[in-house]
Amino acid sequence: MLSDVLPEHVPISYHYVTVPCLTASCIFWTITYILMIRRSHADKTYSMPLFALALNFSWELVNLVYVVEDKVVMAVITIWIIIDHGLIHNLVTNAKYEWEHAPFVAKHIGKIFAVLVLWCSWGIWAFSKWWIDNRIASTPGKAYRGEVVGAPHMGQLGYWTAQVAQVNLSVFCLVQLLVRQHTGGTSYGIWFCRTMGSFLPQVVSNGYGYLVWREAYTFWPQPFSVFLLAAQCISDGVYPFFLYKFRKEEVVLPGGRKVRKGYVEPAKKLE
């Protein structure tokens, strides 16, 4: 997107919309990660679901090492990877509380996460390599590695890989909230920043791109894309209502940890 060479029929407003959306998205996601770390530490839990965190972390690693060429974007991804270590720390440290029903998972959560990262990284790398090597969806004006004509459409590659990760996160954050039935590790601020971080680039930016540069954004209204966008928007849209419901019902333990209504500590179950 930052290296696009606009055809004559594409208005300069394309850059005025897409670049601010991308910038705002990066800011919102950075704030989201920081808020997640703080909330998880206070509530003695972890915010980002296990697989979603592994997929998100893998996406950042592969894009930093293999895909992205813009120095500014690389710097942002590097910051995210550094911040992610706080999320991973909370996952490993506090999994014992959220996985009381599955001691094996709680005990080996770090190893499970590492395996998931390797698996997800392999998949994202394999898809990206296939896309780049075969110059998939080449579109005049979409440049990559110094090529303007015949280059792979990296904006579309980024859309598909990022959107799969975004949908996974949106859906599993909702599922995690429904399973836990408490608001530990989450908040309205986290939900808002996470939602805006996804909505601005995937809906606003790409939607405007489709309006003014249709041949470069033919992927956006395709059925599978609409399915992913719908899953993201519906999950994010209903999330605050369940957040409100469980916040009213949850119980806060003396140490600050939040639990669902009717929770009984494992030790007391045996009495």
N, C-alpha and C positions, 0 to 999 in steps of 0.2 A: 504494500500500500504506500509506504513512504518513498519507494523508488519508482512509482508509476510514472509513465510518460503519457500524458493525456492526449488522445486523438482530438482533432479539431472540433468535433461535434460535442465533446464533453465539456461542460462549463467549469470554470475555475472553482465554483462553489463546491465541487466534489471534494477538493482538499479542505475547504473550510468546514465541512461537515464531518468527513471521515477521520481526519487527524485529531480534532478535539475529542471526538468520541473515543478513539483509541487511547488518547492521553488520559481522559477522565476514567476510562475503564481500568487502566494501570493503577491510577491513584486509588480508586475504590477497592481494587483487589488487595493492594498493599495495606490499606486500612483494615480490610476484612481480616487478613492474616494476623495483624497485630491485636485486633480486638478478640479474635479467637484464642490467641495465646493467653491474654490477660484473663479472659472469662474462664478458660479451662483451668488455669492455675488457681483462681479463686474458688471455683466449684469442685476442684479435685476430680476432674474428668478430662475428656478430650472432645474437641468440637467437630473436626472433620472426620466423617466416617472412614473406616479402615481402607477399603478398596478405593474410595474416592481420593483419599490422600495419596495412596500409592500411584494411582493413575495421573493425578495432577503433578506430583513430583517427577514422574517419569516423562511427562510431556515437557516439562521445563528442562530437564536434563538433555533430552534428545534435541529439542529445538536450539538449546544453547550450543551444544557440541557439533551438531550436524546440519541443522536446517537454516537457522537465522543468520543473516549476514550484516544487518544494520547494527552499528555499534551502540546506538542508544537503546534499541530493543534488547540487545545482549546484556547491557548494563542493568536494565530493569529486571530481566529474568535472573540475573546473578543475585540481585537483591532479594528476589523472591525465594531463591534456593537457600540463601542464608537464613532468611526469616523462617522458612519451612522447618528448620531444625528445631525451632521452638514447638511447632505443632507435633513433630515426631517425638520430641522429648515428653510432651504431655501424653501422647498416645501410649508410649512404653511405660511411663510412670504410673498412669492412672487406669490402665486397662483392667487391673484387678478388681476395680469397683464395678465397672460396667459389664464385666464378663464373669461375675460370681457364679452364674449358672453353667459356665463352661470353663472350668479350671485349666484345661489343657491350652485353650486359646489364650487365656490370661497369662499363663506361664511362658508361652512361646510367642507372644505377640510381636516382639522385635524380629524374630526369625521369619515369621509369617509375612511381616511387612517387607522385609528384604527380598523375599522370594517374589512377592507381588510386584515390587519395583522392577526386578530383573525381567519378569514376564511381560509387564506392560511396556517397558522400554524396548524390548525386542519387537513387540507388535507395532509400536509407533514408529520405530526405526525402519522396520521392514516395509511398512506402508509408505513412509516418506521416501525411502530409497526407490521403490517401484515408481512412485509419482515423479520424482526428479529425473531418474534415468530414462524414463519413457516420455518425458516432456508432456505430461498429461494436461489437457485443457489449455494448451498454448493459446494466448490471446494477444494480439498486437497492443503494445502499450504496457503490458504486464512484464516487467523486467526482473531478471534474476542472474546474479553472478556476471554482470556486464552485458548480458544479452537482452535485447529488446524484442527481437523477432525470433520466434521458435522456442522461447524459454517456457518452462513449466509454469502454470498458473499457481504461484505460491500463496496468493490470497485465498484461493479455493482450497488448497491443501490445508492451510491454517484454519479455515472455517470448519472443515470436516473433522480434523483431529481435535480442535479446541471444543467444538460443539458437542462431540461425544463425551468429552471430559466434563463439560459444563452440565449436560443433561444428567450424567451420572451423579454429579455432586448435588444438583437440585433435587433429584428424586430420592437419593439416599439420605440427604439431610432431612427430608420430610419423613422418610421411613424411620430413621433413627429417632426422631422426635416422637413418632407414634409408638415405637417400641418402648422407649424409655419412659414416656409419659411424665417427663419433668423437663425443665428448661436449663438444666446444667450444661454449661458450655456454649450456650446460645443466648441471643438477645434480639430485640428489635433492630438495634444498630447493626449487628452482624447480618441479619436478614436483609436490611435495606442496602447496605454496601455490597453484599454478595449479589443481590438481585440487579442492582444498577450496573455492577461490573460485568454482568452477563448480557443484560438487555441493551445497553448502549452500542456495543460493537456488533452483536449478532442480529439485532432487530433494527435499530435506528440507522447505523452506519451502512449495513448491507442493504437495508431497504431503500435508503436514498441512492446508494450505488446502482441498484436495479432500475431506479427511475431515470437516472441520467446517463448510465453507461451499461445498457441492458446486455450487450453481448459479452461483457466481462462478469456479469452476475446472473447468468441464466440458471445457475445451480440453486439460487436462493429460494425460488418458489416451487422447486421440485417436490414431489410427494414425500420423500424421505426427509428432506430438509424441513418441510412443514410439520411432519410428525415430531421431529426433534425439538423444534421451536415450541410446539404445542405442549410437549411434555415438560419443557423448561418453564414456560409461562404458567401453566396450570399448577405445577408443584410449588413454584415460588409464590403464586397468587394465593393459594389456600394456606400456606405456611403460617402467616401471622395469626390466623384465626385459631389454629390448634395451639400456637404458642400462648395465646391469651387464655385458652381453656385450661391448659396444663399449669400455667403460672398461678392460676387461682386455686388449684387443687393440690399442688405439690407440698412437700414437707421439707423444711431446711433443718438438717442435723446440726448439732453443736459446733462441729468443725467447719461448717459452711457448705458441706456437700448437700446437694439437692436430690431428693428421691421422690418416687411416685406416691400418690395417696395409697395408704394401706400397706406400704413397704414394711417387711419384717426382716431384721438382720439375720443372716444365716445361723449365727450362734444361738439365737433365740428360737429358731425353728426346731432345734434339737431338744429344747427344754420340754 
